[in-house]
Amino acid sequence: MLTDDRALTRIPCGHGPEFGLPVAAGMKVFRGSIAAVCQDGTLAQAGTAAPPSPIVAIAGIARHGQDNTGTSNTFGEHSGAGSVWCERGTWALPFDVAPTWADVNKPVYAVDDETVSLTQTPEGGSARMQVGTFAGLDAQGTAWTYLA
């Protein structure tokens, strides 16, 4: 799991609408993290073991961090339940196991808020939320995931 903000490399492309949603109570979302929408319309980190409301979808990649844990020593607009806008598009997300060209267009699932996988249900684990599809590899071997 992420412990700080990160910057991701992105390929611009068309995508669906984006929404600004509040961060769930007790949760912290980092810039560059994979954010998940809970049933009550709040955000949590993808892969969170015990969200305050069941996770129902992936919102996208968080544009900025927001801390609603109530324990932050930083106060201001990025503290509390403030809304986080999540972007969709094509992102260089790290995979748990490197994909190949044979995996193009296969579903990609969130392992946690930073890592993705081609495996929906790991052995002995529970089903993961689909993030998008595997878009391909660039000349340097970077894997790209399309979040629509």
SERO-4910 file (N, C-alpha, C, O; in steps of 0.05 Angstrom, whole numbers):
BEGIN
 pado doro    nc1    nc2    nc3   cac1   cac2   cac3    cc1    cc2    cc3    oc1    oc2    oc3
  Met    A     17    -24      0      0      0      0     18     25      0     39     25     12
  Leu    A      8     46    -13     23     71    -14     24     83     14      6     80     30
  Thr    A     46     97     19     48    112     44     52    142     39     56    157     57
  Asp    A     52    150     13     56    177      6     45    181    -23     40    162    -37
  Asp    A     43    207    -31     35    213    -59     55    202    -79     78    198    -72
  Arg    A     46    198   -104     64    190   -125     54    203   -151     31    211   -154
  Ala    A     72    206   -170     66    216   -197     67    192   -216     86    176   -214
  Leu    A     48    189   -234     47    167   -253     50    178   -281     41    200   -287
  Thr    A     62    162   -298     64    169   -326     37    161   -339     26    140   -333
  Arg    A     28    178   -358      2    174   -370      3    178   -400     18    194   -410
  Ile    A    -13    162   -415    -17    167   -443    -45    180   -446    -65    167   -439
  Pro    A    -47    205   -456    -73    217   -459    -90    202   -479    -81    193   -500
  Cys    A   -116    199   -473   -135    186   -490   -163    193   -481   -167    203   -459
  Gly    A   -182    187   -498   -210    192   -490   -219    175   -467   -209    152   -464
  His    A   -237    185   -451   -247    169   -428   -274    180   -419   -283    200   -430
  Gly    A   -285    167   -400   -312    174   -391   -312    197   -371   -291    210   -367
  Pro    A   -334    203   -359   -337    226   -341   -321    221   -315   -316    198   -307
  Glu    A   -314    243   -302   -300    242   -276   -317    255   -255   -333    274   -261
  Phe    A   -315    246   -231   -331    257   -209   -313    263   -185   -294    249   -180
  Gly    A   -320    285   -171   -307    291   -146   -323    279   -124   -347    285   -120
  Leu    A   -311    261   -108   -325    247    -87   -311    251    -60   -286    254    -60
  Pro    A   -325    252    -38   -313    255    -12   -298    230     -3   -306    208    -10
  Val    A   -278    234     13   -263    211     23   -278    200     48   -287    216     65
  Ala    A   -280    174     49   -294    161     71   -281    167     98   -257    172    100
  Ala    A   -297    168    119   -287    172    146   -266    151    153   -270    127    148
  Gly    A   -244    160    164   -223    141    172   -204    133    150   -186    117    154
  Met    A   -208    144    126   -192    136    102   -174    159     93   -179    182     99
  Lys    A   -153    151     80   -134    170     68   -129    161     39   -123    137     34
  Val    A   -132    179     20   -127    173     -8   -103    190    -17   -103    214    -12
  Phe    A    -83    178    -29    -59    192    -38    -62    200    -68    -75    186    -83
  Arg    A    -49    222    -75    -47    230   -103    -34    207   -118    -13    197   -109
  Gly    A    -45    199   -141    -33    178   -157    -42    150   -148    -33    130   -160
  Ser    A    -59    148   -128    -68    122   -119    -93    113   -135   -107    130   -147
  Ile    A    -98     87   -135   -123     77   -147   -145     80   -126   -144     68   -104
  Ala    A   -165     97   -132   -186    103   -113   -211     87   -120   -218     84   -143
  Ala    A   -224     76    -99   -248     60   -103   -272     74    -91   -270     89    -71
  Val    A   -295     71   -104   -320     82    -95   -334     62    -77   -337     39    -84
  Cys    A   -342     72    -54   -358     55    -35   -388     58    -42   -396     77    -55
  Gln    A   -403     39    -32   -432     39    -37   -446     65    -28   -466     73    -40
  Asp    A   -435     79     -8   -447    103      2   -437    128    -14   -444    151     -6
  Gly    A   -421    124    -35   -412    146    -52   -387    160    -42   -379    181    -53
  Thr    A   -373    148    -22   -348    159    -13   -325    144    -26   -329    123    -38
  Leu    A   -300    154    -23   -276    142    -34   -260    128    -12   -259    137     11
  Ala    A   -247    106    -20   -227     93     -3   -205     83    -21   -208     83    -46
  Gln    A   -183     75    -10   -161     63    -25   -170     36    -36   -181     20    -22
  Ala    A   -164     31    -62   -170      5    -73   -155    -16    -57   -132    -12    -49
  Gly    A   -167    -39    -52   -154    -60    -37   -157    -57     -7   -146    -73      8
  Thr    A   -171    -37      2   -175    -33     31   -189    -57     43   -210    -65     32
  Ala    A   -179    -68     64   -190    -92     76   -217    -87     89   -235   -104     87
  Ala    A   -221    -64    102   -245    -59    117   -255    -31    112   -254    -14    129
  Pro    A   -266    -26     87   -277      1     82   -302      6     99   -315    -14    106
  Pro    A   -309     31    105   -332     36    121   -359     28    107   -379     24    120
  Ser    A   -358     26     81   -381     18     65   -370      0     43   -347      5     34
  Pro    A   -384    -21     33   -373    -39     13   -363    -24    -12   -377     -6    -22
  Ile    A   -340    -32    -23   -330    -21    -48   -346    -33    -71   -349    -57    -73
  Val    A   -355    -15    -89   -371    -24   -111   -359    -18   -139   -368    -30   -159
  Ala    A   -339     -1   -141   -327      6   -167   -300     20   -163   -294     29   -140
  Ile    A   -285     22   -184   -261     38   -184   -267     65   -196   -278     67   -218
  Ala    A   -260     86   -181   -265    114   -191   -244    123   -211   -250    137   -229
  Gly    A   -219    115   -206   -197    123   -224   -172    129   -207   -169    118   -185
  Ile    A   -155    146   -218   -130    154   -205   -135    181   -192   -143    200   -205
  Ala    A   -130    182   -166   -134    206   -150   -116    229   -160    -92    226   -162
  Arg    A   -129    252   -165   -114    276   -174    -98    289   -151    -77    302   -156
  His    A   -107    286   -127    -93    297   -104    -99    280    -79   -117    264    -79
  Gly    A    -82    283    -59    -86    268    -34   -107    282    -16   -110    306    -17
  Gln    A   -120    265      0   -140    276     19   -139    257     44   -142    233     41
  Asp    A   -136    269     67   -134    254     92   -159    259    109   -163    281    119
  Asn    A   -175    238    112   -199    240    129   -197    221    153   -217    210    162
  Thr    A   -173    216    162   -169    198    185   -173    212    212   -177    199    232
  Gly    A   -173    239    211   -176    254    236   -150    255    252   -150    265    275
  Thr    A   -129    243    241   -103    242    256    -81    258    242    -58    258    250
  Ser    A    -88    272    220    -69    287    205    -59    312    221    -75    325    234
  Asn    A    -33    317    219    -23    341    232    -22    364    212    -12    386    218
  Thr    A    -33    359    188    -34    379    167    -63    388    165    -81    371    161
  Phe    A    -69    413    167    -96    423    165    -99    440    140    -80    452    131
  Gly    A   -123    441    129   -128    456    105   -146    441     87   -160    422     95
  Glu    A   -145    448     61   -164    436     42   -160    406     37   -177    393     26
  His    A   -136    395     44   -130    367     39   -134    350     64   -124    327     65
  Ser    A   -147    362     84   -153    347    109   -183    347    112   -196    367    107
  Gly    A   -194    324    121   -223    322    124   -235    306    101   -221    294     85
  Ala    A   -261    307     98   -276    291     79   -277    304     51   -292    295     34
  Gly    A   -261    325     46   -262    339     20   -262    321     -4   -252    298     -3
  Ser    A   -273    331    -26   -275    315    -50   -249    311    -64   -232    329    -65
  Val    A   -245    288    -76   -222    281    -93   -232    275   -120   -250    258   -124
  Trp    A   -222    288   -140   -228    283   -168   -210    260   -178   -186    261   -173
  Cys    A   -222    241   -191   -207    217   -200   -207    217   -230   -228    219   -243
  Glu    A   -183    213   -242   -180    213   -271   -181    185   -282   -173    166   -269
  Arg    A   -190    183   -306   -189    158   -321   -171    163   -345   -163    186   -351
  Gly    A   -163    142   -358   -145    145   -381   -127    120   -382   -134     99   -372
  Thr    A   -103    123   -393    -84    101   -396    -60    108   -378    -47    128   -381
  Trp    A    -54     90   -360    -34     94   -339    -13     72   -338    -19     49   -343
  Ala    A     11     80   -330     33     60   -326     31     51   -296     45     62   -279
  Leu    A     14     32   -291     11     21   -264     28     -4   -261     30    -20   -280
  Pro    A     41     -7   -238     57    -31   -234     40    -56   -231     19    -56   -217
  Phe    A     48    -78   -244     34   -104   -242     48   -122   -222     72   -119   -218
  Asp    A     33   -140   -210     45   -159   -192     61   -180   -207     82   -189   -198
  Val    A     52   -187   -231     66   -205   -249     66   -192   -277     45   -184   -286
  Ala    A     89   -189   -289     91   -174   -314     73   -186   -336     75   -210   -341
  Pro    A     56   -170   -349     40   -180   -371     56   -181   -397     78   -170   -399
  Thr    A     45   -195   -416     58   -197   -442     37   -188   -463     14   -182   -457
  Trp    A     46   -187   -488     28   -179   -510      4   -198   -512    -17   -191   -522
  Ala    A      7   -223   -503    -15   -242   -504    -37   -234   -485    -59   -246   -486
  Asp    A    -32   -215   -467    -52   -207   -447    -68   -182   -455    -85   -173   -440
  Val    A    -62   -171   -479    -76   -146   -488   -106   -150   -487   -117   -170   -495
  Asn    A   -119   -130   -477   -149   -128   -474   -160   -146   -452   -184   -148   -449
  Lys    A   -143   -159   -436   -153   -175   -414   -159   -156   -390   -147   -134   -388
  Pro    A   -178   -163   -373   -185   -147   -350   -161   -145   -331   -145   -163   -328
  Val    A   -159   -121   -319   -138   -115   -299   -152   -109   -273   -172    -94   -272
  Tyr    A   -142   -120   -250   -155   -118   -224   -136   -105   -204   -112   -107   -206
  Ala    A   -148    -90   -185   -133    -76   -164   -124    -96   -143   -141   -109   -130
  Val    A    -98    -98   -138    -87   -113   -116    -89    -95    -91    -98   -105    -70
  Asp    A    -82    -70    -94    -84    -50    -73    -86    -23    -87    -93    -22   -110
  Asp    A    -79     -1    -73    -82     25    -85    -59     33   -104    -59     55   -115
  Glu    A    -39     16   -107    -17     22   -125    -11      0   -146      1      6   -166
  Thr    A    -18    -25   -140    -11    -47   -157    -35    -60   -170    -57    -62   -158
  Val    A    -32    -70   -194    -53    -84   -208    -45   -112   -216    -21   -119   -214
  Ser    A    -64   -128   -225    -59   -156   -231    -78   -165   -253    -99   -154   -258
  Leu    A    -70   -186   -268    -87   -199   -287   -104   -221   -274   -121   -233   -286
  Thr    A    -99   -226   -248   -113   -247   -233   -135   -234   -216   -130   -217   -199
  Gln    A   -160   -243   -221   -182   -232   -206   -184   -242   -178   -187   -226   -159
  Thr    A   -180   -268   -174   -182   -279   -148   -156   -295   -142   -153   -317   -153
  Pro    A   -139   -284   -125   -114   -299   -119   -120   -323   -102   -141   -324    -88
  Glu    A   -103   -342   -103   -106   -367    -87   -109   -360    -58    -92   -347    -46
  Gly    A   -131   -369    -46   -136   -363    -18   -145   -335    -12   -149   -328     12
  Gly    A   -150   -319    -32   -159   -291    -28   -187   -287    -38   -201   -305    -47
  Ser    A   -195   -262    -36   -222   -255    -45   -220   -240    -72   -199   -231    -80
  Ala    A   -243   -239    -86   -244   -226   -112   -235   -197   -111   -242   -183    -93
  Arg    A   -220   -189   -131   -211   -161   -133   -229   -145   -152   -243   -157   -169
  Met    A   -229   -119   -148   -245   -101   -165   -231    -96   -191   -207    -91   -191
  Gln    A   -246    -96   -214   -233    -91   -239   -227    -61   -242   -244    -44   -236
  Val    A   -202    -55   -250   -193    -28   -254   -197    -19   -283   -206      3   -288
  Gly    A   -192    -37   -301   -193    -31   -330   -184    -54   -346   -189    -77   -339
  Thr    A   -171    -49   -369   -160    -70   -386   -131    -64   -392   -122    -42   -391
  Phe    A   -117    -86   -399    -89    -83   -406    -87    -73   -434    -97    -85   -453
  Ala    A    -74    -49   -438    -73    -35   -463    -49    -44   -480    -51    -45   -505
  Gly    A    -27    -52   -468     -3    -60   -483     22    -52   -469     23    -42   -447
  Leu    A     44    -56   -484     71    -50   -474     84    -30   -493     81    -32   -517
  Asp    A     99    -11   -482    114      7   -500    141     -5   -506    148    -27   -497
  Ala    A    157      9   -522    184      0   -530    202     -6   -507    221    -23   -510
  Gln    A    198      7   -484    215      2   -461    205    -21   -443    217    -27   -423
  Gly    A    182    -33   -451    171    -55   -435    152    -46   -413    143    -62   -397
  Thr    A    145    -20   -413    126    -10   -393     98    -19   -399     89    -17   -422
  Ala    A     85    -30   -379     57    -40   -383     38    -17   -378     41     -2   -359
  Trp    A     17    -15   -395     -3      6   -394    -30     -6   -390    -38    -25   -402
  Thr    A    -45      7   -371    -72     -2   -364    -92     21   -372    -88     44   -365
  Tyr    A   -113     13   -386   -134     32   -394   -156     31   -374   -169     11   -370
  Leu    A   -161     54   -361   -184     57   -342   -205     73   -356   -202     97   -361
  Ala    A   -227     60   -364   -248     74   -379   -270     84   -361   -290     95   -371
***
